[in-house]
Amino acid sequence: MILGVCEWLSGKLNIDVTVIRIIFVVLVLAFGTGILLYLVLWLVKALSK
């Protein structure tokens, strides 16, 4: 998506990046929690460097 979280997470979990992107889209549309989760993971990614 925007900040590279899906690609980073797919590398960590060994899951296809498309699957992770679909999960985030479903979370955003169904529950609205995908945006918050995405930002939290971006912070974890940024602080782990």
N, C-alpha and C positions, 0 to 999 in steps of 0.2 A: 504494500500500500504506500503510504507516504514516507514513513520514517525507517523503513527496512526491518521492522519488527518481525513480520511474517517470515522473511527469508532467514533472519537470524534464528528464530525459533525452530524453523524447519531443519536447520543445520544441527541444532542442539538435540532435537527429538528424533532425527532421521525419518521425518515424515515429509511427503511431497508438499511443496509450498502452496500449491493450489488447494489442497485439502484444508490447510490452516487458514487461508484467505476465506474460503467458504464458511468455515466455522465462525470466523470473526463477523462476517456479513450476517449470518443467521443470528448471532448473539446481539448484534446491533438492532436488527429488525424485530426480533422476537422479544427481547428483554431490555434493550438499551444499555446493557452492561458491557458490551463489546468495546465501547469507546473508552470507558474507564480502565478496563483490563488492558487495552492497547497502550494507553498512556503509562500505566504502571510498568508494563513490560518494557516500554521504551526507556523509562528511568533505570530499570535494572540493567538493560543493555548498555546504556550510556555510562553507568557507574561501574560496570564490570571491566571496562577497558583499562 
